[in-house]
C-alpha cells in the first residue's frame, strides 16, 4: 500500500483502539452476519465476513471511514490486526477502494468496472470485465500504467473513434507479473529487456549493476523491481540467463517461462516421489479406508498406446456376455499414491495437466510415478480403478460397477500393431500376440457397435488432418508429415468415452459434486453468423433456435461430398464454444452426452484425479471435499489446459518458422485457413505451415471483412478471399522473434484443378499429444 494508505491503516488502529478496551460483547449488528458461522472453524474470535462488510457499506450508501466501520462492527483491540488485514485484502481484490479522502468506497457505486487487462503488441489494450460485459478499449496512455494480465478498476469515459467503449484506469488492484522472460538489448548504453510475450509492449529497463553476466541479445529472466506507472517504465534485474536465442530447445525454455508453466518439482514433491514404492506391496492389498481391493491379475488386460508413449494409464479387456458384451476399463489408481493435501497433490493441482511439447514432456507427476508405479506397464502388478460395464448389442450401457483392484497387464500393444493384427490375416503379430488376440478382436467388434451407437446418438465427428514433426539430429524440424489415424485409435477412444460416461452417471446418481467436462452449444450470436454463412450455399442448420449435436451431424453428413466440405466444416466448428471443466453439469454438446466427465487419465490430468477421489468417497458412503470450491477448481483446471495449449502452440509456431526460414522465395499452393480484418491466413499443402497474406497484398482495393461469411470483400472489384479458397503464394519473410511468416499472392491455380479434398483443405490440428486430449 502507498504511504497515504499506510497512514490510513495507522489511523484505523488508533481510532479503533480508542474507547474499546472495556468492551467484551459483540453488538447485534455484528451478530446479524449470516456468513459468520463459516469462519468459526478458522478463527476463535471470528471477524465480520467480506460479504457482510460489503452489504453494510452498500446499505449506508455513502463512503465510510475505516474508524467508523470498526466502531459500527465493534472491533476489539486484539482483533484490529486481523481486521486491518481483511480490509487490505478486500482492497487488493477490488471489493473496496479508498477515495482521495481515504474513505472506503464500493467500486460499483463509483461506476468502476473491475477486470483484467489484455495487452496488444501495438501498445494499446482492452479491459476484459469480470462481469462478462463488453470489453473496454484502453489507449497507449492508459496501457503505460500497466502490463498485460494486471487486474484493474476502470471508469468508462465514452467511445473511441471506432465507436468502442473506452476506459480510464483508476486503480491497479493486482499485478500479475513479478518475473518476465525476454531478450536483453543494449542501445547506446541503455539496457533493457524486450518481453517475449508481445502483449507486453513496454521495455523493462535494467540498471548496469543488475545485468550480471548477461550479454546483449541473450534470453534472460528478469525480476521486476518496479512496476510501470503513469510516469515511469517498469524496471527489473536479471535473475537467470537462459542462453542464446538460437540454442536448441530455447523455444521450450522461453514458452515455459512466458506462460508461467511450473516445470520444476518442489523438494517436498521430489522427496515424496522417491519414497513412493516401486512395486505393489502386500500391505497395499489391505482395504483402503474400508474399501476392499479386488484381484484382476488373471484378467488379460492390455494397454494400447502410441509407439513413443511411456506412461500407460488405461488398460482394456472385452468378452461376449449373453447377447451383449462385457467391457472392462482399468485406470491407474493415482489417488492411492497421491493423497489430498500432500506435496504431490499440491504440485499436481498447480500444474493441472501434463504438457506435451515436440520432443519434451512436462509431466504433471514426477517420473517415479508417471512412468513407474502409476503406469500400467506390462508384466507387473499395478493398482487400478476399474469400470466394469455390461453393454447391449446396440451399444447401450446397461450396467456398470466401479471398484479398486490390482491388475497385471498381459501386453503393451500399440495402435500400429493392433491395426496390423486386425487388418492383415497373415500378420506375424497375430502369432506373437496369440494369447490376447481373441480379446483384441472382441474389442474391435464392440468398437463397431459403439461407433454405430455414436452415429445414432448424433455426436459430431469433425474430420481433421493431424500432423507430426520429424526432427533431425540438430533438434530442428526435418519435415512435417500427416498422421494417419486408424480404427485402433478410435477403438480406444470409444472405450474411454464409455468409462467417462459411467463415471459421470455414477456421481450424478449419488449426487456427489465433481468436475464435469462440459461443452455448451453455440451462442445466439455465433448461431446467427453460422446460419447467415450457410445461406450462401443454400444450406440450413436443422433444429431451429436450439439445435442439437444431431443437427450438426446431419448437416456434416449432407455436405461431406461437396467441394466446399472443408470450408463448411470449419465454419460449423468455429460456431461452437470451448469445452471446460465445471461442477455444473450442462452436458457435452459435441459428444451428445447429457453428462460427461474425465476419469481415464489421472496421470496427466488433475480433474481425473479429483473424479477418482469422488468415486471412492461414494463407494465408502462418504463425501470428498477438495481444498477449495469446486467452481474455482474447474476454472483453474480449464486455465491450465488453455495455458498448455498456448505454450505448445508457441513452440510449434517457432519451430515451423525456423523450418521455413531457408525457404524464403519459394512458392507453394495452399488453402485459406482464416480470414481476418487484416488479411488471410494460408495453410500450405505438403509442408503444413501457416502464414499471413496481409490485406495490403491482396490488390488495389479497399477490402471489407465480413465476419459472418468468413471472407474479405473488395469494395470496388467485389473480389472475395474466403475461408477454404485455394491460392498460390510465395514466402517473402520469416520472423523468428515474432514467430510469423509472411506470404504474397502469385498466379492463381488453373481453374481445371480438382476441388480440394477434406484432408487437403481442412486446417490441421496441432501435433497430437495424446489420444485422451480428443474429448
N, C-alpha and C positions, 0 to 999 in steps of 0.2 A: 504494500500500500504506500501511497505517497506520504510525505511529511504531514500534509494537511489532514489526511485520513488518520495517521498515527496520532496526531494531537486530538482528533475527534475521539479515537478509541480511549485515550487517556481521560478525556472529559467524561466518557461513558462510565469509566471505572470510578472516578472521583465522585460524580454526582450520584451514581447508583449506590455507592457505599454510604453516602450521607443519610443519616437517619434510619438505617436499616439494621443496625447491629442488634436491636432487641426484637426484631420480627422473626417469628418462627413458623407462622402458619401461611399456607398458600391462600390467596384470595379466591373468591368464587369465579372470577373471570378466568384465572389460570386452570382451575379445576374443570372448566367447561370444555377444555381442549379434547376433542374426540380422538385425536391421534396420539395422545399422551401415553396410552397404555402400550403402544408399540415399543416405546423406548425404555420401559421399566426394567426389561431384562438386561439392558446395556448400561443404564445409569442408575445408581442407587437413589439419586435425588433428581429425577428426570426434568429436563427443561421443556418449555413450550415447543411444540413441533414447528417446522418450517411452514407447514400448511396453515397452522393456527395464526402464526405471526403475520403471514400474508393476508389472511382473512381479516385480522384485526386492523391492519393498515388500510385494507380496502374499505372496511366499514367506517373508519374515521374519515376517509375521503380527502385528506389533506396530508402534505408532508409532515413527518413526525421526527422530532429529535430523539436520539438514542436514549438520553437520560429519561425522557418522558415515557418511552416504550418500556425501559427497565422498571420504572416506577409502576406503570399500569400492570405489569406482569409480576410485580413483587419479587424481583430477582434478589436473592440473598447474597451477602458478601462472598461466601465461599463458592457461589455459582457464577460470579462475574467472569472469570477466565473462560469458562465453557460457553457462556452467553456471548461474549465478545467473539469467540472463535466461530460460533454459529452465524453471527451477523456477517463476519468476514467471508465465510464460506458461501452464504447466500448472495453476497455482493459479487464474489468471484463467479458464481454460476448464473449471474444475470437476473436473479429473482428479485433483488432490490438494488438500488443505487443511491448514491449521495448527490444532492444537488449542490449548487455553488455555495449555499449557506451551511452545508453539512447536514441537512435534514434527510431522513430516509424517505425514499420515494419508490413507488411501484412503476417499473418501466412502461407497462401498458397504459397507466394513467397519463404518462407523458407522450403517448403516441409513439413510443420507441419500439422498434422491431428487433427481436433477437434472432441471430442466425450465424451461419458460418461463411467466411469469405472464400470465394473461388476466384483465384487469380487467372490472368491471361498473359501470354508471353509478350504482348504488345504494351503492357503497363497498366491496363485498366482491369476491372474485375466485376464481380457480382456478389451480392449478398443472397445466400440461399436461406430463406426464413425457416425457422423451426416449425412454424405452423403450416407449412406446405403452400403458402400463398405465392403469388407471382414474384419472381426474382427482382431485385433492385440493382440498377446499374451503379457502379462505383467508378468514378473517373480516376485518372492517374494521380491527381492531387490527393484524393482520399486513400488510394492504394499505397501512397508513400508512407502512410502511418502504420501499415500492417503487412503481414506476409500471408500467402495462401494458407488456408486452413485455420487461421485465427478466428475465435468467436468474438462477436462484437454486438453492440447495440447501435442501431442506425435510425435516424429520423428521415422520413420521406420528405424531400424538398421540392418535388414536382416531376416534370417529364424532361427527358433529354431531347435532342434534335430528331431522334428517331422515334419519339413517342414512348420510350420505355420509362418505367418508374425509376427515379433517380434518388439516391440516398446520400446522407452525410453521416459519417461515423462519429458517434457521440462518445462512446467509451469502448475500450478493449477489455473484455471480461475474461478471456483466456488466450494465452499464447501457445500455439500448437508446437512450435519448433524450439528446441534447445540446441539441436545439432543439425548440420546440413552437410551434404556431400556435394562437392563441386571441383572445378579446376582453378588452380591458383595462377594469377597473372601479375606481372609487374609492368606497369605503364608509366614511364618517366618517374620511376621511384615510388609510385603509389601502388601498394599491394592490395589486391582484392580477390575475392573468390566469386566465380560465377556459378550459381547453383545448377545442378544437373536437372532439377525439376524446373522446367521452363515456365511453370505457372508462378514461380518466384522471379520476378523481373528485376528486383533490386540486387545490386552487387553488395557483398559483405566485405567491409573494409577490415584489413588486418594490419596491425602495427608491426614494424620490423622485428621487434623483440618477441612477437607472438607467432612468428613463422616457423621457428625451429630449423630443421634441416631440409624443409620442403623447398623444391625448386620450381621456378615458373613453368607452367604447363603441366605440372603433375596433378593427379587427382588426390584430393585431401578431404579429411573430415574436419569441419570447424565447429567449435563450440561457441554459441552466441553469448557474448558478454554484455551486449547492449542491443535491445530490440529497436526497431525503427520507430520514429515518431514524426511529428509534423515537420520538424526542423533538421533531423539527422538520419543518416543511413544506418543500417544495422552494422554492428562491429563484432568481430569474432577472433578466436585464436585457434591455430592449427593443433589438433589433438591426435591426428592419425594421418600417416602418409600411406596411401594405397598403392601408388606407383604411377607408371606412365600410362597414358590414355590407350595406347595400342597393345598393352600387355595382354597375353592370353588369359581369358577368364575375367578381365577387368569389367566387362559389361555386367556380369553377375554380381561382382562386388559392389558396383555402383547401384544396381537395382535393389539389392538387399538394404542398403542404407537410405536410398531415396524413398523407398516405400515403408521404411521402419519395420522391416521384417526381422523378427527375432531369429538369429542364426547361431547363437552360442547358448548352450545349456548352462544353467546355473550350477555352481559347485554342489549344491544340495541335490539337484536332479541327477547330476553325474554320479554322485556318491550312492544315491538310491538305486540307480540303474546297475551299478557294479555289484550291489548287494542282492539284486534280484536273482533268484536261482536260474541256472541254465537249463534245467530239465524239470519235468514234473516229479515231485517227491511223494512219498507215501502219505505224508501229513496233508498234502493238497487234496487227497480224496475225501477228507473229513467234510461233513456238511458245513457249508458256508452260511453262518448265521441261521442255522436250522434248515438250509436249503440243500437237499440231497443232490449229489452229482452222479449222473448215470454213466454206465460203461458202454461206449460205442466203438471200442478199439477193433472189434471184429468186422464192423460195417465197412465195406470197401469204398470209403470216401476218397475222392481225388480232387486235386486243385487243377484249375485250367486258367493259365495266365499268358502274358506275352513272353517272348523269348528272353528279354532283358530284365524281367521282374525279379526282385529279390525278397519282397515281403508278400506273403500269401495270407490274406485274411479271410478267405472263404473256400470252403470245400463242398462238393455236391455228391449226391447219390440218388438214383431213381430205380424204381422197380414197379412192375404191374401190381395193382391192388384191386381185385374184383373187376369191375368194368372200367375202373379208372386207374389212377397212378398214385404212388407214394413218392413224394419229393422231400428229401432231407437236405437242408442248407445249414451247414455248420460254420459259425463265425468265431474268429479268435476272441477269447474271453479276456480282453484287455482290462475290463473292470475288476478282475480278480487281482491284478498286479498293480493297477493304478487306482488308489483309493481317494475318495473326496478329501480335498484339502492338503494332500501330501505334495512333496516337491514336484513329482512328475505330473500330478494333476494340475498344479499351478502353471507349469510351463506348457502343458498341452492346451489349457484354456487360452493362454496368452497367444499361442501360435494359431489355434483354431483349426488348422489343417496342414498337411504336408504341402510343400511347393515343389513342382516338377519343372526345373529348367532343362534345356537341352544339355545333356551330359552331366547334370548335377542335381541332386535332390536335397532339399532342406526338410528333413523329416519332422513330424510332429513329436515323435518319441525317439529317444536315443537308440542307436543301432542294436544295443544288447536286447532291446525289446522288439523293435520294429522288424529286424531281420533274425532275431533269436527266439526267445521263449514265447513271444506272441505270434510268431509267424508259423503257419501250418505247414512246416517243412515235411518232406516225405520220410517215412520210416522212423518217426519219433512220436512219443506221446505228447499231446498238447491239450491244454484246457480250452473249452469252447462253449459257446452259447448256441443252442440248436433250435431251429424252427422246423418241426416235423409236420408236413402237410399231406392231406388227402385231397386229390384233385380229380374232378369228374372227367368223363370222356369229352366234354365240351369245354374243358379248361376252366371250370369254376371251382374255386377253393371251397370245399365242403366242411372240412375240419382242419384244425391246426393245434399244435401244442408247443409251448416254449419250455425249455429246461436246460440247466447246465450239464455238461458232460465232459468226458475225456475221450479223445479220438486218436486215431493213428492213420495218417494219410497213406494210401497204398501206392500213389504215383503222383509225380509232379509233371502234369501234361501242359502243353502249350496249344494255342489256337491253331497254329500251323499243323501240329501233329494230329490233333483231333480231327481237323477237316480232311487231312490226308487219309486217316483211318476210315472216315465216313464216306468219302467220295471215291476212293480208289480200292476196289475189291481185292486187288493183288498187292496192296501195300505191305511191305515187310513190317511196318509198325503194328499191323493187326496181330502178327505173331508175337512181336516183342511185348505188347500190352494185352495179351490174350486173357489174362486174369481179370482185367477191368473192362475189356471191350464190350461185353453184353450190357453192362451198366451205362457205358457211354452211348450205345445205340438206343437204350431206353430213354436216356436224356434227350436224344435228338428227336425221338418220336413225341415225347412230351412237349418239346420246344415247338414243334409244328402245330400241336393242339393249342398251346398258349398263344402262338402267333395268330392263329385264326380267331381266338377269343379277343385278342387285342384289336383286330380289324373290326369285329362285331361291336366292340365297345366304342370304337371311334377314336382311338388315340391318334394323335398327329404324328406322322412319321416323315419329317423333312429329310431330304437327301442332300448330303454334303460331301465334298471331297476333303479328306483328311490328308495331311502331308507330314513327312518326316525329313529332318535334316540329316544328311550324311556328312560326317566331318572327316577332315584329313588329319595327318599326324601333327600339324601345327595348331589344331584345335579350331580351325575355321571351316566354314561350310564348303564342301566339295561339290555337292549338288542337293537339290530338294526334290523328293520323289513323292508321288501319291501313295497312300497306304490303302491296300485292298482289304476291306472287311469281309470276312466270310461268315457262314452261319454259326461257326463255333463261338465267335464274339457275341452274336445275338442270342445264342443258346444260354450263355452265362447271364447275360443281361436280363432275360426273361425270368430266370431262376431268382435273381436278386430282386427283381420287381415284385415277384410273388411274396418273398420273405418280408420285404419292406411294407407291403400292403397288410400282411398279417400283423406286423408289429404295430402299425397304426390302429388297426381294428381292435387289437388286444388292449391297448392303452385307452382307447375311446370307450370300449365296453366296461372297463373298470374305472372310468372317469379319473384317470391319473394324469396330471399335467405332464407335458413333454414338449419337445420341439418338433413340429411338423415341417415337412418340406412342402411349402405352398407355392402355387403358381396361379395367379389370378388371370382372368380373361382380359381381353383388350379394353382399354378405357374408351369412353364415348368418343373422345376426340380422335383417337387412333382408328377406331372403328369407322368413323365418318370418312377419314382420309383413305382408308382401305377401300371402302365402297366407291368413293369417287375415282380411285385409281382403276378399279375393276371395270367401271363403266366404259373406260377407254377400249376395253377388249370385249365389250358386250357380255360381261360376266356379272353374276351377283353372288354374294355370300348368303347361303340359306341361314335361317334362324332368327330373322327379324332383328329386333333391338337387343336380343340376348342370345347370341349364337353360342353353340357348344362346340367342344372339340370335334364331335362327329360332323358338324357342318364344315369345319375347316378340312377335315379328312376327305369328305365327299368332293369338295372343290379341288383339292390336290389331285385326287384320282381323275377328275374330269379334265384337268389341264395337263396331265402328265405327258401326253404325246404331242402337245402343241410346241411349235418352235420357241415360243417365249416362256416355256415352262419354268426355266430357272429364274427369270425376272419375276414372274407371278409368285413363285415360292418365296423368293426373298422379300417381296412386299408383304406377304402374309406373315412371314416370320417376324418382321420388324414391327408388326402391329401388336404383337404380344408383349406382355410385361416380363420382367426378370423374376426367376424363381428365387425365393428367400426362405429363411428359417423363421418360424413364428409359433408361439403357443396357441394361436387362434387357428384352428383347423378349418380352412375355407376350401380345401380340396386342391387337386393338381389338374389344372385345365388341360395342359398339353398331353398328359398321360390318361386323361379322362378317368381319374380316380376321385371318389368322394373324400377319401382320406389317404394320406401317403406320408411316410416318414423315412428317415435314413437309419438303417440297422446294420448294414452289411460291411461297413469299413471303419471300425473303431481304431484301427492302427493309424489311419491317415485323416480321420475327421472327428473332431470333438463332439459334434451333435450326435453321432452314432454311439459314442461312449456314454453320453447322457441317456440315450434311449435304452441301452443295456442296463444301466443302473435303475431306471424307472421300471423296466420289465421285472428285474429281480425283486424290486421292492413289492410289486404286485404279487409275485409268486410267494413272497414271505407274508403276504397280507399286511404290508407295511406301506409307508409313503416315503419317497425320496425327495428331499428338499435340497436343491443345489445352493451353493453360496451365491446369492443374488437372485433377482427376479427373472422368471422365465423369459419375459419380453425383452429384457436387457441382454440376456444370453443370446436370444435369437438375433438381435441387432448386431451383437458383437461377432457371432459366427458368420453372419451374412457379410459383414465388413471384412473379415479376414479372408473370406472366399474372393471377394472383389479385389482385395489388396493383392492376393496371389495372382489373380488373372492379369491385373495391370502390370505387375512386376515381370511375369513371364512374357507378356506382350512386348514390353520394353526391350527385353533381352533378345527376343526373336527378331524384332524390327532392326535392332542394331546389327545383329549377325547377318541379316539379309542385305543391309546397306553395305557392310564390309564385303559381302559376296558380289555385289553389283558394282563396286567402285572401279573395277577393272573392265567393266562392260559399257562405260560411257561412250556414246556414239553408235552403239549397236541398235538395230531395230527389232521390234517384237510385235506380235499380234496378241491382243488381249480383249477382255470384257470389262465394260464399265461396271464396277462393283459398288459405287456410291456416287450420287450427285449431291453437291452442296452449293451454297451461295457463292463460294469462291473457286469452284472448279469441279472436275470429275476425277474420281479415283479409278485407276485401271488395274485390273489383275491380269498379269501376263500368263499366257499359256506356257506349259512345259517348265518354266522356272518358278512359277507360283509366288511371284513377288509383286507387291502392290506399290504404285506410285501415283503422283498427282499431275494432272494436266491443268495448269492454272487457267482461270477464266480468261485471262488476257491472251492466252494462246489459242483460244477457240475460234478466233476470227474477228473481223472488223464489224462488230455489232455490240449492242448492249444486251446482255443475257440476263433473263429473269429466272429466279429459282422458284419452281413450283414444288412445294414440299409434298403435297398430296399425290402428285403424279411422278415424284422422284426423278425430275428432269430439269435441265436448263433450256430455256427457250429464247431464241434471238428475237428481239423486238422488231427489227427491220426485215430480216430474212425469214423468220419463222423456223429457222433451223433448230433441231432438237438434239440434245445429248441426254439419253435416258438410261436408267439402270438396265443392264442387260445388253446394251448395244455393243456391237463388235467394232473395234478400232485397231489401227496400226499406229504405233508410237516409236519415238526414238528416245533413248535415255540421254539426257543432257546434263544432269547434275546429281551428285550423291553427296549428302552432307552427313558425316558420321556423328557430328556433335548434336544435331537435332534429329537424327535417325529418319531423315526424309529423302525421298527420291523424286526428282522432277522429270517429267516427260514432256515432249511436244508431239503434236499430231503430224503424221506424214500421210502419204497417199492411202486412201481407204482401201479395204479389201475388195476384190472383184465381186460384183453382185451375184455371180454364179456360185459362189462358195456355199457349201451346205450350211444349213442352220446349225448353230452350236448345240451340242448335247448338254444335258443337265450337268454332267461331270465337268465339261469344259467351261460352262458359264457360271456355275454356282461359285460363290466366294468360299474358299476352303476354310474349315475351322482351323484353329491353332493346332500345333502338333499335339496329338492325343496323348495325354499324360497317364490316364488310366481309364479302363472301361467303366469304373464306378462313377466317374465325373459326368457321365451322359445324362443322368437324371437328377 
